[in-house]
Amino acid sequence: MDTGLKLLFMCIGIAVLIYFVFGSKRGLVIFELHFKNGRLDKHKGKVPEKFMREARQLAKHNKMTGTVRAEKSGDVRLHISANVSDDLTQQLRNLFPFELYDIKSVDHSRNTG
């Protein structure tokens, strides 16, 4: 009985450790867009209107199939699926308004003149 209890606690400890090491890699998902053959198949989250319009136009022109996801973990990162070409990936990154998600730092020091 004593050995079984120790084994149970070790298994629980290992499971918790694995969860914290591997489970917390992703940040908060801001939005996710799924394109299939140039058409927006589904989306979730709040997408900036201008980016949505331009990304749909770019996907339609290039018959893109893949996923575009924005995550916030400290700063905002744009993840684009690997089956999208490098040129199209760069064009999408250029369209994305990173400045909307930048944290504005406030300077509370007093200016002495």
ABEGO torsion letter per residue (X at the ends): XAAAAAAAAAAAAAAAAAAAAAAAABBBBABBBBBBGGBBABBBEBBBAAAAAAAAAAAAAAGBBEBBBBBBBGBBBBBBBAABBAAAAAAAAAABBAAAABBBBBBABBBBX
